[in-house]
Amino acid sequence: MNGQNRKDIAPGVLVEIVLKQDQRTGKRTAGIVKDILTKSPFHPHGIKVRLEDGQVGRVQLIKATN
């Protein structure tokens, strides 16, 4: 699943995000969602989340759900 719909993402879900500094290259970082930062139900570039390790980026791929 892509990360454009907020309803598909919840704390504890394993995702791949693109960090702000990696947007040009598209390099992805895997991690577990701690907080969902985007308030709207949909975002065309991906829902912004904070991972458990503190990194913030937009979800590109949802790898596994609870």
Biopython code that builds the backbone (N, CA, C, O; Angstrom):
import numpy as np
from Bio.PDB.StructureBuilder import StructureBuilder

atoms = [
    (1, "MET", "N", (0.836, -1.193, 0.000)),
    (1, "MET", "CA", (0.000, 0.000, 0.000)),
    (1, "MET", "C", (0.877, 1.251, 0.000)),
    (1, "MET", "O", (1.950, 1.280, 0.602)),
    (2, "ASN", "N", (0.401, 2.262, -0.677)),
    (2, "ASN", "CA", (1.119, 3.536, -0.614)),
    (2, "ASN", "C", (0.703, 4.262, 0.669)),
    (2, "ASN", "O", (-0.232, 3.835, 1.346)),
    (3, "GLY", "N", (1.371, 5.320, 0.995)),
    (3, "GLY", "CA", (1.124, 6.005, 2.257)),
    (3, "GLY", "C", (0.345, 7.284, 2.121)),
    (3, "GLY", "O", (0.583, 8.231, 2.871)),
    (4, "GLN", "N", (-0.589, 7.343, 1.176)),
    (4, "GLN", "CA", (-1.322, 8.581, 0.938)),
    (4, "GLN", "C", (-2.590, 8.709, 1.778)),
    (4, "GLN", "O", (-3.111, 9.814, 1.926)),
    (5, "ASN", "N", (-3.095, 7.614, 2.328)),
    (5, "ASN", "CA", (-4.329, 7.648, 3.115)),
    (5, "ASN", "C", (-4.018, 7.457, 4.591)),
    (5, "ASN", "O", (-3.396, 6.473, 4.990)),
    (6, "ARG", "N", (-4.465, 8.418, 5.394)),
    (6, "ARG", "CA", (-4.191, 8.398, 6.833)),
    (6, "ARG", "C", (-4.798, 7.177, 7.508)),
    (6, "ARG", "O", (-4.227, 6.649, 8.462)),
    (7, "LYS", "N", (-5.950, 6.721, 7.021)),
    (7, "LYS", "CA", (-6.649, 5.589, 7.639)),
    (7, "LYS", "C", (-5.855, 4.285, 7.556)),
    (7, "LYS", "O", (-6.106, 3.361, 8.330)),
    (8, "ASP", "N", (-4.894, 4.198, 6.621)),
    (8, "ASP", "CA", (-4.092, 2.986, 6.442)),
    (8, "ASP", "C", (-2.895, 2.921, 7.389)),
    (8, "ASP", "O", (-2.216, 1.897, 7.467)),
    (9, "ILE", "N", (-2.638, 4.019, 8.111)),
    (9, "ILE", "CA", (-1.441, 4.131, 8.943)),
    (9, "ILE", "C", (-1.840, 4.257, 10.406)),
    (9, "ILE", "O", (-2.778, 4.979, 10.742)),
    (10, "ALA", "N", (-1.124, 3.552, 11.272)),
    (10, "ALA", "CA", (-1.381, 3.617, 12.705)),
    (10, "ALA", "C", (-0.053, 3.417, 13.441)),
    (10, "ALA", "O", (0.885, 2.852, 12.878)),
    (11, "PRO", "N", (0.030, 3.874, 14.691)),
    (11, "PRO", "CA", (1.238, 3.615, 15.468)),
    (11, "PRO", "C", (1.523, 2.113, 15.540)),
    (11, "PRO", "O", (0.611, 1.304, 15.713)),
    (12, "GLY", "N", (2.793, 1.758, 15.405)),
    (12, "GLY", "CA", (3.192, 0.356, 15.448)),
    (12, "GLY", "C", (3.314, -0.310, 14.094)),
    (12, "GLY", "O", (3.751, -1.458, 14.007)),
    (13, "VAL", "N", (2.930, 0.400, 13.022)),
    (13, "VAL", "CA", (2.987, -0.153, 11.672)),
    (13, "VAL", "C", (4.388, 0.046, 11.089)),
    (13, "VAL", "O", (4.995, 1.102, 11.267)),
    (14, "LEU", "N", (4.895, -0.973, 10.392)),
    (14, "LEU", "CA", (6.200, -0.893, 9.730)),
    (14, "LEU", "C", (6.022, -0.220, 8.370)),
    (14, "LEU", "O", (5.220, -0.666, 7.550)),
    (15, "VAL", "N", (6.775, 0.855, 8.139)),
    (15, "VAL", "CA", (6.641, 1.633, 6.903)),
    (15, "VAL", "C", (8.011, 1.981, 6.341)),
    (15, "VAL", "O", (9.031, 1.819, 7.011)),
    (16, "GLU", "N", (8.019, 2.462, 5.102)),
    (16, "GLU", "CA", (9.195, 3.083, 4.507)),
    (16, "GLU", "C", (8.843, 4.535, 4.259)),
    (16, "GLU", "O", (7.809, 4.839, 3.664)),
    (17, "ILE", "N", (9.713, 5.443, 4.721)),
    (17, "ILE", "CA", (9.487, 6.879, 4.547)),
    (17, "ILE", "C", (10.624, 7.490, 3.748)),
    (17, "ILE", "O", (11.704, 6.911, 3.628)),
    (18, "VAL", "N", (10.359, 8.683, 3.199)),
    (18, "VAL", "CA", (11.406, 9.497, 2.595)),
    (18, "VAL", "C", (11.615, 10.690, 3.511)),
    (18, "VAL", "O", (10.687, 11.458, 3.767)),
    (19, "LEU", "N", (12.838, 10.843, 4.005)),
    (19, "LEU", "CA", (13.188, 11.980, 4.845)),
    (19, "LEU", "C", (13.303, 13.234, 3.990)),
    (19, "LEU", "O", (13.530, 13.145, 2.783)),
    (20, "LYS", "N", (13.149, 14.399, 4.607)),
    (20, "LYS", "CA", (13.205, 15.678, 3.883)),
    (20, "LYS", "C", (14.500, 15.794, 3.062)),
    (20, "LYS", "O", (14.467, 16.194, 1.898)),
    (21, "GLN", "N", (15.627, 15.444, 3.670)),
    (21, "GLN", "CA", (16.906, 15.581, 2.968)),
    (21, "GLN", "C", (17.081, 14.546, 1.858)),
    (21, "GLN", "O", (17.982, 14.687, 1.030)),
    (22, "ASP", "N", (16.246, 13.518, 1.822)),
    (22, "ASP", "CA", (16.343, 12.467, 0.798)),
    (22, "ASP", "C", (15.294, 12.609, -0.308)),
    (22, "ASP", "O", (15.190, 11.732, -1.165)),
    (23, "GLN", "N", (14.523, 13.688, -0.305)),
    (23, "GLN", "CA", (13.445, 13.829, -1.283)),
    (23, "GLN", "C", (13.966, 13.862, -2.720)),
    (23, "GLN", "O", (13.309, 13.340, -3.622)),
    (24, "ARG", "N", (15.129, 14.465, -2.948)),
    (24, "ARG", "CA", (15.680, 14.531, -4.309)),
    (24, "ARG", "C", (16.081, 13.156, -4.829)),
    (24, "ARG", "O", (15.871, 12.845, -6.002)),
    (25, "THR", "N", (16.657, 12.335, -3.956)),
    (25, "THR", "CA", (17.135, 11.015, -4.376)),
    (25, "THR", "C", (16.056, 9.950, -4.262)),
    (25, "THR", "O", (16.105, 8.943, -4.967)),
    (26, "GLY", "N", (15.078, 10.161, -3.381)),
    (26, "GLY", "CA", (14.033, 9.164, -3.169)),
    (26, "GLY", "C", (14.454, 8.028, -2.258)),
    (26, "GLY", "O", (13.756, 7.020, -2.149)),
    (27, "LYS", "N", (15.610, 8.191, -1.595)),
    (27, "LYS", "CA", (16.109, 7.156, -0.677)),
    (27, "LYS", "C", (15.097, 6.943, 0.452)),
    (27, "LYS", "O", (14.617, 7.898, 1.062)),
    (28, "ARG", "N", (14.787, 5.680, 0.713)),
    (28, "ARG", "CA", (13.786, 5.352, 1.726)),
    (28, "ARG", "C", (14.427, 4.855, 3.005)),
    (28, "ARG", "O", (15.498, 4.247, 2.990)),
    (29, "THR", "N", (13.752, 5.124, 4.114)),
    (29, "THR", "CA", (14.187, 4.704, 5.429)),
    (29, "THR", "C", (13.055, 3.896, 6.057)),
    (29, "THR", "O", (11.918, 4.365, 6.118)),
    (30, "ALA", "N", (13.357, 2.697, 6.518)),
    (30, "ALA", "CA", (12.332, 1.840, 7.139)),
    (30, "ALA", "C", (12.270, 2.109, 8.635)),
    (30, "ALA", "O", (13.273, 2.449, 9.263)),
    (31, "GLY", "N", (11.076, 1.952, 9.195)),
    (31, "GLY", "CA", (10.918, 2.117, 10.634)),
    (31, "GLY", "C", (9.481, 1.879, 11.054)),
    (31, "GLY", "O", (8.602, 1.625, 10.231)),
    (32, "ILE", "N", (9.269, 1.970, 12.355)),
    (32, "ILE", "CA", (7.942, 1.751, 12.935)),
    (32, "ILE", "C", (7.349, 3.097, 13.329)),
    (32, "ILE", "O", (8.018, 3.917, 13.958)),
    (33, "VAL", "N", (6.087, 3.322, 12.955)),
    (33, "VAL", "CA", (5.403, 4.590, 13.206)),
    (33, "VAL", "C", (5.181, 4.785, 14.704)),
    (33, "VAL", "O", (4.682, 3.897, 15.397)),
    (34, "LYS", "N", (5.564, 5.974, 15.188)),
    (34, "LYS", "CA", (5.277, 6.369, 16.567)),
    (34, "LYS", "C", (4.101, 7.340, 16.590)),
    (34, "LYS", "O", (3.152, 7.157, 17.351)),
    (35, "ASP", "N", (4.169, 8.388, 15.741)),
    (35, "ASP", "CA", (3.120, 9.419, 15.685)),
    (35, "ASP", "C", (2.778, 9.731, 14.239)),
    (35, "ASP", "O", (3.641, 9.691, 13.363)),
    (36, "ILE", "N", (1.508, 10.043, 13.997)),
    (36, "ILE", "CA", (1.058, 10.524, 12.689)),
    (36, "ILE", "C", (0.970, 12.040, 12.781)),
    (36, "ILE", "O", (0.260, 12.569, 13.637)),
    (37, "LEU", "N", (1.684, 12.744, 11.910)),
    (37, "LEU", "CA", (1.763, 14.204, 11.993)),
    (37, "LEU", "C", (0.806, 14.916, 11.047)),
    (37, "LEU", "O", (0.428, 16.058, 11.309)),
    (38, "THR", "N", (0.402, 14.270, 9.953)),
    (38, "THR", "CA", (-0.526, 14.887, 9.003)),
    (38, "THR", "C", (-1.949, 14.739, 9.540)),
    (38, "THR", "O", (-2.371, 13.646, 9.918)),
    (39, "LYS", "N", (-2.681, 15.853, 9.568)),
    (39, "LYS", "CA", (-4.053, 15.836, 10.091)),
    (39, "LYS", "C", (-5.087, 15.463, 9.035)),
    (39, "LYS", "O", (-6.119, 14.878, 9.364)),
    (40, "SER", "N", (-4.825, 15.794, 7.770)),
    (40, "SER", "CA", (-5.812, 15.540, 6.718)),
    (40, "SER", "C", (-5.891, 14.042, 6.409)),
    (40, "SER", "O", (-4.917, 13.321, 6.628)),
    (41, "PRO", "N", (-7.038, 13.559, 5.901)),
    (41, "PRO", "CA", (-7.200, 12.125, 5.618)),
    (41, "PRO", "C", (-6.416, 11.644, 4.399)),
    (41, "PRO", "O", (-6.235, 10.438, 4.227)),
    (42, "PHE", "N", (-5.941, 12.570, 3.540)),
    (42, "PHE", "CA", (-5.217, 12.203, 2.327)),
    (42, "PHE", "C", (-4.140, 13.242, 2.049)),
    (42, "PHE", "O", (-4.358, 14.436, 2.255)),
    (43, "HIS", "N", (-2.987, 12.795, 1.586)),
    (43, "HIS", "CA", (-1.941, 13.719, 1.131)),
    (43, "HIS", "C", (-1.266, 13.094, -0.086)),
    (43, "HIS", "O", (-0.818, 11.950, -0.012)),
    (44, "PRO", "N", (-1.182, 13.821, -1.211)),
    (44, "PRO", "CA", (-0.647, 13.241, -2.451)),
    (44, "PRO", "C", (0.826, 12.830, -2.369)),
    (44, "PRO", "O", (1.257, 11.962, -3.129)),
    (45, "HIS", "N", (1.607, 13.431, -1.466)),
    (45, "HIS", "CA", (3.029, 13.091, -1.353)),
    (45, "HIS", "C", (3.297, 12.093, -0.232)),
    (45, "HIS", "O", (4.444, 11.705, -0.010)),
    (46, "GLY", "N", (2.260, 11.679, 0.467)),
    (46, "GLY", "CA", (2.416, 10.732, 1.568)),
    (46, "GLY", "C", (2.128, 11.383, 2.905)),
    (46, "GLY", "O", (2.409, 12.565, 3.106)),
    (47, "ILE", "N", (1.566, 10.608, 3.817)),
    (47, "ILE", "CA", (1.262, 11.088, 5.153)),
    (47, "ILE", "C", (2.575, 11.250, 5.931)),
    (47, "ILE", "O", (3.434, 10.369, 5.903)),
    (48, "LYS", "N", (2.720, 12.380, 6.621)),
    (48, "LYS", "CA", (3.941, 12.637, 7.389)),
    (48, "LYS", "C", (3.828, 11.954, 8.751)),
    (48, "LYS", "O", (2.825, 12.092, 9.452)),
    (49, "VAL", "N", (4.886, 11.211, 9.110)),
    (49, "VAL", "CA", (4.907, 10.484, 10.378)),
    (49, "VAL", "C", (6.246, 10.683, 11.088)),
    (49, "VAL", "O", (7.240, 11.085, 10.484)),
    (50, "ARG", "N", (6.238, 10.389, 12.393)),
    (50, "ARG", "CA", (7.471, 10.320, 13.185)),
    (50, "ARG", "C", (7.680, 8.855, 13.520)),
    (50, "ARG", "O", (6.772, 8.183, 14.009)),
    (51, "LEU", "N", (8.890, 8.364, 13.250)),
    (51, "LEU", "CA", (9.219, 6.979, 13.567)),
    (51, "LEU", "C", (9.623, 6.868, 15.035)),
    (51, "LEU", "O", (9.870, 7.877, 15.695)),
    (52, "GLU", "N", (9.690, 5.636, 15.540)),
    (52, "GLU", "CA", (10.068, 5.415, 16.934)),
    (52, "GLU", "C", (11.465, 5.930, 17.252)),
    (52, "GLU", "O", (11.756, 6.258, 18.402)),
    (53, "ASP", "N", (12.344, 6.006, 16.231)),
    (53, "ASP", "CA", (13.698, 6.524, 16.464)),
    (53, "ASP", "C", (13.781, 8.049, 16.331)),
    (53, "ASP", "O", (14.864, 8.622, 16.450)),
    (54, "GLY", "N", (12.631, 8.712, 16.082)),
    (54, "GLY", "CA", (12.577, 10.168, 16.047)),
    (54, "GLY", "C", (12.658, 10.786, 14.664)),
    (54, "GLY", "O", (12.452, 11.991, 14.524)),
    (55, "GLN", "N", (12.954, 9.994, 13.633)),
    (55, "GLN", "CA", (13.042, 10.536, 12.275)),
    (55, "GLN", "C", (11.633, 10.868, 11.749)),
    (55, "GLN", "O", (10.664, 10.168, 12.042)),
    (56, "VAL", "N", (11.549, 11.954, 10.964)),
    (56, "VAL", "CA", (10.274, 12.409, 10.416)),
    (56, "VAL", "C", (10.342, 12.397, 8.896)),
    (56, "VAL", "O", (11.321, 12.857, 8.307)),
    (57, "GLY", "N", (9.303, 11.869, 8.266)),
    (57, "GLY", "CA", (9.245, 11.858, 6.811)),
    (57, "GLY", "C", (7.871, 11.450, 6.322)),
    (57, "GLY", "O", (6.957, 11.204, 7.109)),
    (58, "ARG", "N", (7.743, 11.384, 5.003)),
    (58, "ARG", "CA", (6.463, 11.025, 4.399)),
    (58, "ARG", "C", (6.457, 9.550, 3.997)),
    (58, "ARG", "O", (7.416, 9.044, 3.415)),
    (59, "VAL", "N", (5.347, 8.871, 4.322)),
    (59, "VAL", "CA", (5.230, 7.431, 4.057)),
    (59, "VAL", "C", (5.124, 7.180, 2.561)),
    (59, "VAL", "O", (4.287, 7.772, 1.881)),
    (60, "GLN", "N", (5.980, 6.297, 2.053)),
    (60, "GLN", "CA", (5.963, 5.892, 0.657)),
    (60, "GLN", "C", (5.400, 4.483, 0.495)),
    (60, "GLN", "O", (4.811, 4.159, -0.536)),
    (61, "LEU", "N", (5.583, 3.644, 1.524)),
    (61, "LEU", "CA", (5.166, 2.257, 1.438)),
    (61, "LEU", "C", (4.829, 1.740, 2.830)),
    (61, "LEU", "O", (5.577, 1.953, 3.785)),
    (62, "ILE", "N", (3.689, 1.058, 2.928)),
    (62, "ILE", "CA", (3.314, 0.404, 4.177)),
    (62, "ILE", "C", (3.707, -1.058, 4.038)),
    (62, "ILE", "O", (3.157, -1.777, 3.204)),
    (63, "LYS", "N", (4.660, -1.498, 4.855)),
    (63, "LYS", "CA", (5.224, -2.840, 4.714)),
    (63, "LYS", "C", (4.437, -3.899, 5.491)),
    (63, "LYS", "O", (4.194, -4.993, 4.982)),
    (64, "ALA", "N", (4.042, -3.572, 6.722)),
    (64, "ALA", "CA", (3.331, -4.566, 7.527)),
    (64, "ALA", "C", (2.448, -3.841, 8.540)),
    (64, "ALA", "O", (2.815, -2.797, 9.081)),
    (65, "THR", "N", (1.277, -4.425, 8.781)),
    (65, "THR", "CA", (0.356, -3.858, 9.768)),
    (65, "THR", "C", (0.258, -4.808, 10.947)),
    (65, "THR", "O", (0.703, -5.954, 10.883)),
    (66, "ASN", "N", (-0.334, -4.309, 12.025)),
    (66, "ASN", "CA", (-0.486, -5.127, 13.247)),
    (66, "ASN", "C", (-1.363, -6.320, 13.021)),
    (66, "ASN", "O", (-1.589, -7.104, 13.942)),
]
sb = StructureBuilder()
sb.init_structure("model")
sb.init_model(0)
sb.init_chain("A")
sb.init_seg("    ")
for serial, (resi, resn, name, xyz) in enumerate(atoms, 1):
    if name == "N":
        sb.init_residue(resn, " ", resi, " ")
    sb.init_atom(name, np.array(xyz, "f"), 0.0, 1.0, " ", f" {name:<3s}", serial, name[0])
structure = sb.get_structure()
